[in-house]
């Protein structure tokens, strides 16, 4: 293999090595919390679903992409390609939807009592499950074209409206379906990106105004450590990572709509940045979520009282 191929395979392997264990750990921790406490908070449920979606993204796109870069061609028939690309497109859209939902939930949660959104606070726990169902149906429906037009890779010389995804091929029957599908995806993506940016901006505005109001009561350091500030930092971090990584994805997608011939390496760049968000997000959860960190602590200090001295054991 040449050097670019080795680097591409190594980068994908690194993302898989980080993303799969990280997402599985977060899923297991939240699953344990749900079993012990018999419920998950709405925000934890959203993060759980987001983590599950990211695990599917890595399994359905990262692993096949890596195997292909290592010159493995064992299972890339048309049916497998249809299944892999359809699941990837759906879960990619769900990653965007769940990030938007998390940002919207947090913005409603911290809205002041005088806000028009405050009336939604009591309804939030009952709205989470219907939101999951609606977003899964929406994203699965808008991604169904992937199942219709995807096939195994072959010689595409002379084919005008096709996307070479390295190990699979998405071939559109005509220009109208090619442009129409691209515009539909862009409108959906831009809507969710605009929505998450707007809600994140509202979060920052509310917290800034709250900080100014209590500035004379509590110290600046205490303000920064409030639960509201911590939650805001987590949500803003997710949104920032998403906008940066999927921004590259959408820019390259716009280019593919107008380019006469799209090189396979450009699609590899899109996949890499999509996997990057899915791989880094569990690290953000582990580093910022107190529940997850407390469950992952492997040691604790136990004091055993004695008559004269106290012996401290670490177990």
KOLNUZA-654355 format. One record per atom (N, C-alpha, C): residue in one letter; y, x, z. Coordinates in steps of 0.02 Angstrom, whole numbers, plus 50000, padded with zeros to 5 digits. Layout:
BEGIN
aYXZ...
//
This chain:
BEGIN
x499405004250000x500005000050000x500625004450000x501145001949966x501775005649965x502165004450030x502705008250039x503085007850101x503395001050113x503714997750063x503984991050076x503464986050099x502864986350070x502334981750091x502114983150163x502064989450180x501884991250249x502404988850299x503044989750282x503584987550326x503584979950333x503464976450278x503444969250281x502874966750324x502284969750316x501704967750357x501824969450430x502114975250443x502234977350513x502734972750547x503264970750511x503764966250541x503464959350556x503044956850510x502724950450523x502224950850580x501854956350585x501394957350640x501754957650707x502334960750707x502734961250768x502964954350791x503194950250744x503414943550762x502834939350787x502254940150756x501654936450779x501444938650848x501454945250859x501244948050924x501704945750981x502334944650965x502814942251015x502804934651019x502804931350962x502894924050961x502304920050985x501694921850965x501114917850986x500994918151061x500944924151092x500854924151165x501444921051202x502064922351179x502644919651213x502654912051213x502524909051156x502524901751152x501934898751191x501364901951189x500784899451226x500924899751301x501224905151324x501384905751396x501854900151418x502374898851379x502854893551397x502504886751397x502074885451348x501704879151345x501254878351406x500904883651425x500454883251483x500844882151547x501414885451554x501824884651615x502074877451621x502354874751567x502594867951570x502014862951578x501434864551548x500854860251559x500634860251631x500654866151664x500494866651735x500994862751777x501634863451760x502154859751797x502044852251790x501874850051729x501754842951718x501154840351757x500624844451762x500034842351800x500164842151875x500534847051900x500664847451972x501174842151993x501724841551956x502254836951975x502164829951944x501654829151902x501494822851869x502024820451821x502514824751804x503014822851756x503404829151736x503744828651680x504214833851658x504904830751652x505404834451672x506094832251661x506224831651586x506694827351566x506824826551494x506984833151459x507394837451491x507554843851459x506924848151452x506494848151503x505874851951499x505414849151445x505404842651437x505004839551384x505234841751315x505894842151306x506174844251242x505994851551228x506064855851279x505894862851271x505144863651258x504734859651291x504014859751279x503854858151206x504164852851180x504044850951110x504314856251063x504894859051078x505174864351037x504714870451035x504424872051092x503954877751095x503324876351055x503064870251060x502474868251021x502604868750947x503184866550926x503374866950855x503414874150832x503704878450873x503764885550855x503084888950850x502624886950893x501944889750889x501614887750823x501714881450802x501444879250738x501754882950680x502404884350684x502744888050631x502424894850621x502304898350676x502024905050671x501304904850646x500914899950670x500224899450649x500154897550576x500584893050551x500514890450484x500894894350430x501344898650452x501734902550403x501694909950416x501744911850479x501744918950496x501084922350482x500534919250504x499874922350494x499684922650421x499734917150381x499574917750310x500014922750273x500654922950290x501114927750259x500904934850274x500694936050336x500484942850355x499834944750321x499364940150319x498724941550286x498824943050212x499274939350180x499414940550110x499724947450099x500184949350144x500504955850138x500004961550148x499444959950183x498914964850192x498374964350138x498554960850084x498114960250025x497494956150038x497524951450085x496964946850095x497094940550054x496614938550013x496694932849969x496124927749980x495844927450038x495214923850049x495254916250045x495784913050069x495754905750076x496344902150044x496684905349996x497284902449969x497134898049908x496764892549920x496674887749866x497224882449870x497224877849823x497774873049818x497804868449879x497224866149904x497224861649961x497484865150024x497274871350034x497514875150091x498264876250086x498504877950027x499224878950018x499614872550032x499364866850008x499704860550022x499764859350097x499214860450132x499214859250204x499684864050240x499644870550225x500044875550261x500784874550249x500984873550186x501694872950171x501974866450197x501574861050193x501814854650219x501924854950295x501454857850331x501534858550404x502124863150420x502204868450381x502754872950394x503434869550382x503494865950327x504124862650312x504284857450366x503784853750388x503884848650439x504094851750505x503734856950526x503884860050590x504544863950588x504714866650530x505374869950524x505924864850535x505854859050503x506354853750513x506344851250586x505764850950617x505714848850686x506044853850733x506004860250717x506344865350757x507094864050759x507364862350701x508074860650697x508224854150735x507794849250728x507894842750761x507854843450836x507374847250861x507294848050934x507874852050964x508114857050928x508694860750952x509314856250956x509394851850906x509944847050907x509864842050964x509254839750974x509124834951028x509264838051096x509064844351105x509194847751169x509944848351181x510324850151129x511044850751135x511364843951150x511134838651117x511404831951128x511244829551199x510634830851222x510444828851290x510894832151342x511004838651334x511404842351382x512134839951380x512384838351321x513084836051316x513174829351350x512684824851345x512724818451380x512644819351455x512214823951474x512074824951545x512684827351583x513084831651553x513664834451589x514304830751573x514274825351533x514874821551517x515174818551580x515834818851588x516144815951648x516054808351650x516164805551709x516054798351718x516524794251675x517104796951658x517584793351618x517424793551543x516924797551524x516754798151453x516374792051429x516434790651364x516074785151334x515324786451332x515124792851338x514414794651337x514084793751405x514474792751457x514184792351524x513714786451532x513814781151493x513384775351498x512674776751474x512584782251437x511914783951412x511504787851463x511814790451515x511454794651563x510854791051594x510914784851619x510324781651648x509764780351598x509944780051533x509444778551482x509094784751454x509334790751472x509074796851442x508314797651449x508024796651509x507294797551515x506894793051469x507144786951457x506764782251415x506884783351340x507384787351323x507534788651253x507184794751224x506894798951267x506594805151244x505994803951199x505514799951222x504904798751183x505064795351116x505464789951115x505644787051049x505994792051003x506394796551033x506724801650992x506214806350960x505704808350999x505174812550972x504824809150913x504644802850922x504284799250870x504714798550807x505344796750817x505794795850760x505884802450721x505994807950757x506124814350723x505494816850688x504904815950718x504284817950685x504194814050620x504314807450623x504244803350562x504754805250509x505374806450531x505904808350484x505734814850449x505564819950487x505444826550459x504794826750418x504284823150440x503664822850402x503764819350335x504174814150335x504304810450273x504724814550224x505254817650249x505684821550204x505364828050181x504814829950211x504464836150191x503844834650149x503714828350132x503094826550098x503064829350027x503634830949999x503634833849932x503244840349930x503224843949986x502844850249989x502114849049976x501844843550001x501144842049989x501014840149916x501504837049885x501414834749816x501454840449766x501914845149777x502074850149725x501794857049739x501434858149794x501194864749811x500494865949783x500374872049759x499724873949734x499624881349747x499024883749731x498884890849739x499284894849689x499394901149704x499794905449662x499444906849596x499834907349544x499564908949477x500124911849435x499984913249374x500484915849329x501014910449314x501644911949332x502164906949324x502654908849268x502434913049222x502854914849166x503024908649125x503654907549116x503884901749078x504004895549119x503814895649184x503924889949228x504644890249254x505034885049244x505744885149262x505874883049334x505524877949357x505704874949421x505134876049471x505104882149497x504564883949543x504824888849594x504544888449654x504694893149708x504064897249722x504124903749714x503564908149727x503584910049801x503104907349840x503074908749912x502564914149928x502464918649882x501994924249889x501274921949882x501014918249932x500314916349929x500214909249903x500764905549896x500734898749869x501324897549822x501264892249783x501774890749733x501994883449741x502644882349743x502924875649743x503234874449674x502904870449634x503114869249565x503354862049557x503984861149539x504264854549531x504174852249459x504074845749449x503934843349380x504534843649333x505134843249361x505734843249319x506334845649360x506894846249325x507494848749358x507764843749409x507704837349394x507964832249440x507614832649508x506954833249509x506584833749572x506744840249607x506844845649569x506994852149598x507674852049633x508184849749598x508854849549627x508904844149680x508594838349667x508624832849715x508304834549781x507724837749779x507394839749841x507804844949879x508094849549842x508504854649874x509124851649908x509454847049874x510044843849903x509854839649964x509294836149960x509064832150017x508954836550078x508624842150068x508494846650124x509144849550152x509594851250107x510234854050129x510634849050170x510664842850146x511034837750183x510724836450251x510064836150254x509724835250319x509874841050365x509814847150339x509914853150381x510644853550404x511104852450359x511814852950377x512014847650428x511704841750423x511854836450471x511654838750541x511034841350549x510804843450614x511184849550639x511344854150595x511724860050616x512414858050638x512754853750600x513414851350619x513374847650686x512854843650695x512774839750756x512684844350817x512254849450810x512144853850867x512754858250882x513114860250831x513724864050842x514254859750877x514314853350855x514804848850885x514634847450958x514004846150973x513814844751042x513874850951086x513714856751059x513784862951097x514524864451111x514954863051063x515664863951074x515924859251128x515654853151128x515844848351180x515614850751249x515024853651253x514774856351316x515244861751342x515434866251298x515884871651319x516564868951340x516804863851305x517444860851322x517414857651391x516894853751405x516824850451470x516774855551526x516374860651516x516284865651568x516924869751579x517284871151526x517914874751533x518414870651573x518464864251556x518924859851592x518714859151666x518064858551678x517824858151747x517974864651785x517894870251752x518034876651785x518774877251803x519204874851759x519914875151773x520104870651832x519764864951838x519914860351892x519704863051960x519154866651962x518894869152027x519054876452037x519484879151997x519634886352000x519904888352068x520294884152099x520564885852165x520104884452222x519534881152209x519074879452263x518524884552270x518244886552214x517684891352215x517864897552176x517544902752191x517674909052157x517414908752086x517664913352045x517454913651975x516714915051970x516454919352013x515744921052011x515314915052027x515534910952077x515164905052094x515174899952037x515744899452003x515794894951946x515284896651893x515194903051881x514744905251828x514024903951846x513854903151911x513174902351932x512984895051945x513414890351930x513244883351940x512704881351891x512304876251908x511784873951862x512064871951795x512664868951795x512954866851731x513094872851686x513364878251715x513514884251676x512874887451649x512364887651692x511724890651669x511424886551613x511434879951620x511154875651567x511554876451502x512224876951509x512644877751450x512484884251414x512394889551452x512234896051421x511574895751383x511084892351411x510434891851378x510504888051312x510834882251315x510904878151255x511314881751202x511864884751222x512284888351174x511914894251144x511494897551185x511084903051158x510604900651105x510264895051118x509814892151068x510184890451004x510754887151011x511124885050952x511384891050913x511624896150949x511874902150915x511324905550876x510744906450907x510174909550873x509974905450812x509964898850820x509754894650765x510244895150706x510894894650721x511394894850668x511374901550631x511284907050668x511264913650636x510634914350593x510054912950622x509424914250586x509314909250529x509414902850543x509314897850491x509904897550443x510474900450462x511024901150415x510824905450356x510484910950371x510224915250318x509724911450275x509304907550308x508804903550273x509134898750223x509644895250246x509964890250203x510384893450148x510684899150162x511064902650110x510604904750053x510034907450071x509554909450019x509274903349983x509204897750020x508964891649987x509464889149936x510104889349952x510614887349904x510584891849842x510474898249853x510434902849796x509844901049751x509274899149781x508684897549741x508794891349698x509254886949718x509374880849679x509714882449613x510084887849610x510484889449551x510234895549513x509804899449545x509544905449511x509014903549460x509024906849404x508524905549352x507844908249372x507834913749407x507204916749428x507294919349499x506894916749544x506944918649615x506394923549632x506564929649653x506054934449671x505684932449735x505054934349739x504644932549798x504914935649861x505214941549856x505484944849916x506034940849949x506404936949909x506944932949938x506644927449983x506094924549961x505764919650004x505454922850065x505254929150059x505004932750117x505544933650170x506164934750147x506734935250193x506834928750230x506794923150193x506874916650225x506344915550278x505724917150263x505174916250310x505274920650372x505504926850361x505594931450416x506094928750466x506664926150442x507174923650488x506954917150522x506554913150488x506284907150520x505804909050576x505374914050563x504904916350614x505274919850671x505834922950656x506214926550706x506454921750761x506714915950740x506934911050790x506344908350830x505784906950796x505194904350830x504894909450879x504984915950865x504704921150907x505154922950966x505814922550956x506284924551008x506404918851058x506354912651036x506524906951080x506114906851145x505454908351145x505104908451210x505354913851257x505604919351229x505894924551272x506514921951307x506924918051270x507514914951300x507314910151355x506794906151344x506564901451394x506314905051456x505904910151447x505624913851504x506174917351543x506674919951509x507204923651542x507704919151577x507774912951555x508314908751580x508084902751622x507464900651614x507224894751649x506924896751717x507224894251771x506994896251838x506284893851853x506104887951829x505434885451840x504914889951808x505044891851746x504574896151710x504524902951743x505084905751762x505074912351795x504704912151861x504804906851899x504474906451964x503714905751957x503494902251905x502774901551893x502454907951868x502854912151836x502594918351808x502614924151856x502894923251915x502904928551965x502194929751990x501984935851982x501284937451998x501194939852070x501744941452104x501684943952171x502124940052218x501924939652279x502324936652331x502204940352396x502684940052439x502644943752502x502444938952558x501914941052596x501654937052651x501724941152715x502054938452764x502144941852828x501634939352878x501254943952907x500764942252957x501004944953024x501194940553071x501464942853135x500934946153177x501124951553210x500694954953257x501064955853323x500714958453371x501004958953438x501594963753441x501554969353405x502084974353410x502444975453344x502064975353290x502354976853225x502174971353176x502534971153122x502404966253069x502204969953007x501604968352982x501344971552922x501474966952863x501734969652810x501894965852750x501394967452696x501054962352671x500564963052619x500834959952555x500694963052499x500884960252434x500254958052398x500234951752381x499634948952349x499814946052281
//
